[in-house]
Amino acid sequence: MPDDPTTPASPHGSTGHEDVVVEPGYLASPGDADEALEEFLDEHPGWSLHRPGAGEQPIAVSECLTGRVLLDHEPGYSRIRWTVAAYDSPIGDRAWRADFDTHTPHEVALAVAEAFSYAQRYTGVAWEEAHWGLVALRTALVAQMREADWQDVSTHEQMAYRSPDGTAGLIRQDRGAYHTDPDGDDELSTVILWGQPPGGQRWQATFSTEAPTRMIAAALDHLTDPRPALRRRNDLAATEHAAITIRPAPVGLRARLQAALARTALPAERRDTAAQAVTTVQAGHVAPVARRTI
């Protein structure tokens, strides 16, 4: 929909460089990938940035060397901007990967990296699930989508769900296993998440067959429980405007969101405080956001 005329004008003027809040965030533009990766590294000090060689793409590596986030500035024909992957050991085989194309909002991609990073802080079941867990994959995803009133549009070839407004979906390429027996056992299957504004560009995230339930659910959560996203106005394609709400961001909101996503906060708290900061848009001011530390 068009900008809300009742919202106070942006103090930055109409140059196109002003900050705006976009809802739902999963239909926003990809955003500033470099800035997003920097914020991720700031929030997760155990990760470090490496460049394999001159001209090579940057790779963020976890402290234990088994988690990696690749940001590809020149994806070429693959069209993969982000790759999040886990390895059996620092020099072992890759356990799973998730690829996000050039149109995917960075929040969706980094939600997986964040979920993996937080899981690595623990031991036992949580750590094992982060690397290899396929715990009740179908059951967990279906429950998450049904809670959001997503529609089951599965076919004989694949399990598929779609959001009520048709702008997001999940495809599980299970060769008809779900259609044959919805309550049957899980099978190793590639999972695809996608988002697309009406008449706009579709983005896609692809999870390998071994990707843990926890990681897929972290990305899916951005679709079933949409968050706002902060963008520059001129980063938004005209085709997106019919499906999103755009509001001028209050002065200082970008800094507040960065503070709300500080490394000292727990994942759920970070999400809640960021959402609270964004809700002040309608009121036209920025209210204090309480922060709790570990």
Residue pairs with C-beta under 8 A, 6 or more apart in sequence:
1 241
1 242
1 244
1 245
2 241
2 246
3 246
3 247
3 248
4 245
4 246
4 247
7 247
7 248
7 281
7 282
7 284
8 248
8 284
9 248
10 18
10 19
10 20
10 248
10 249
11 18
11 251
12 18
12 19
15 234
16 232
16 233
16 234
17 232
17 233
17 234
18 232
18 233
18 248
18 249
19 230
19 231
19 232
19 233
19 248
19 249
19 253
19 254
20 230
20 231
20 232
20 233
20 236
20 246
20 247
20 248
20 249
21 228
21 229
21 230
21 246
21 247
21 248
21 249
21 253
21 278
21 281
22 28
22 228
22 229
22 230
22 231
22 236
22 244
22 245
22 246
23 226
23 228
23 229
23 244
23 245
23 247
24 167
24 226
24 227
24 228
24 244
25 105
25 107
25 222
25 226
25 227
25 228
25 229
26 105
26 107
26 108
26 167
26 168
26 195
26 222
26 223
26 226
26 229
27 105
27 167
27 195
27 196
27 197
27 200
27 240
27 243
27 244
28 105
28 229
28 231
28 236
28 240
28 244
29 105
29 231
29 235
29 236
29 237
29 240
30 81
30 102
30 103
30 104
30 105
30 106
30 203
31 105
31 106
31 107
31 229
31 231
31 235
32 106
32 232
32 235
33 71
33 73
33 81
33 82
33 106
34 71
36 106
36 107
36 110
37 49
37 58
37 60
37 69
37 71
37 110
39 258
39 261
40 47
40 60
40 69
40 110
40 113
40 114
41 47
41 48
41 49
41 60
42 263
43 114
43 261
43 262
43 263
43 270
44 114
44 117
44 263
45 263
46 62
46 63
46 117
46 120
47 60
47 61
47 62
47 63
47 67
47 69
47 117
48 60
48 61
48 63
49 58
49 59
49 60
49 61
50 58
50 59
50 60
50 61
51 57
51 58
51 59
52 59
57 70
57 71
57 72
57 73
57 74
58 70
58 71
59 68
59 69
59 70
59 71
60 68
60 69
60 70
60 71
60 113
61 67
61 68
62 68
62 116
62 117
62 120
63 120
64 90
64 120
65 87
65 90
66 86
66 87
66 88
66 89
66 90
66 92
66 120
66 131
67 84
67 85
67 86
67 87
67 113
67 116
67 117
67 120
68 83
68 84
68 85
68 86
68 87
69 82
69 83
69 84
69 110
69 113
70 82
70 83
70 84
70 85
71 81
71 82
72 78
72 80
72 81
72 82
72 83
75 81
75 102
79 101
79 102
80 99
80 100
80 101
80 102
81 100
81 101
81 102
81 104
81 109
82 99
82 100
82 104
82 106
82 109
82 110
83 97
83 98
83 99
83 100
84 97
84 98
84 100
84 109
84 112
84 113
84 116
84 215
85 94
85 95
85 96
85 97
85 98
86 94
86 95
86 96
86 97
86 116
86 130
86 131
87 93
87 94
87 95
88 94
88 95
88 131
95 131
95 132
95 210
96 131
96 132
96 207
96 208
96 210
96 211
96 212
96 215
97 207
97 208
97 211
98 109
98 112
98 205
98 206
98 207
98 208
98 211
98 215
98 216
98 219
99 205
99 206
100 108
100 109
100 203
100 204
100 205
101 203
101 204
101 205
103 201
103 202
103 203
103 204
104 195
104 203
104 204
104 205
105 195
105 203
105 222
105 229
107 222
107 227
107 229
108 193
108 195
108 203
108 205
108 219
108 222
108 223
109 205
109 219
111 218
111 219
111 221
111 222
112 215
112 218
112 219
114 218
114 267
115 130
115 214
115 215
115 217
115 218
115 267
116 130
116 215
118 267
119 126
119 127
119 129
119 130
119 214
120 127
120 130
129 135
129 212
129 213
129 214
130 212
130 214
130 215
131 212
132 210
132 212
133 212
133 213
133 214
134 186
134 188
134 210
134 212
134 213
135 212
135 213
135 214
136 186
136 213
137 186
137 213
137 216
138 159
138 172
138 178
138 186
140 213
140 217
141 170
141 172
141 191
141 213
141 216
141 217
141 220
142 161
144 217
144 220
144 221
144 224
145 161
145 170
145 220
145 224
147 224
148 163
148 224
148 225
149 164
150 161
150 162
150 163
150 164
150 169
150 170
150 224
151 161
151 162
151 163
151 164
152 160
152 161
153 160
153 161
153 162
153 169
154 160
154 161
154 178
154 179
155 176
155 179
156 176
156 179
157 173
157 175
157 176
157 179
158 171
158 172
158 173
158 174
158 175
158 176
158 178
159 170
159 171
159 172
159 174
159 177
159 178
159 179
159 189
160 169
160 170
160 171
160 172
161 169
161 170
162 168
162 169
163 169
163 223
163 224
165 243
166 198
167 195
167 196
167 197
167 198
167 243
168 193
168 194
168 195
168 196
168 223
169 193
169 194
170 191
170 192
170 193
170 194
170 220
170 223
171 191
171 192
171 194
172 178
172 189
172 190
172 191
172 192
173 189
173 190
173 191
173 192
174 187
174 189
175 187
175 189
177 184
177 187
177 189
178 184
188 209
188 210
189 209
190 206
190 207
190 208
190 209
191 206
191 207
191 211
191 216
192 204
192 205
192 206
192 207
193 204
193 205
193 207
193 216
193 219
193 220
193 223
194 202
194 203
194 204
194 205
195 202
195 203
195 223
196 202
196 203
197 239
197 240
197 242
197 243
197 244
198 242
198 243
199 239
199 242
200 237
200 239
200 240
200 243
201 237
201 239
205 219
207 215
207 216
207 219
227 271
227 274
227 275
227 278
228 275
228 278
228 281
230 249
230 253
230 254
230 257
230 278
233 246
236 244
236 246
247 281
247 282
248 281
249 281
250 280
250 281
250 284
250 285
250 286
251 286
252 286
253 277
253 278
253 280
253 281
253 286
256 277
256 286
256 289
257 274
257 277
257 278
259 289
259 291
260 270
260 273
260 274
260 276
260 277
260 289
260 291
261 270
261 273
261 274
262 270
262 291
264 291
264 293
264 294
265 273
265 291
265 292
265 293
265 294
266 292
266 294
269 291
269 292
273 289
273 290
273 291
276 287
276 289
277 286
277 289
280 286
280 287
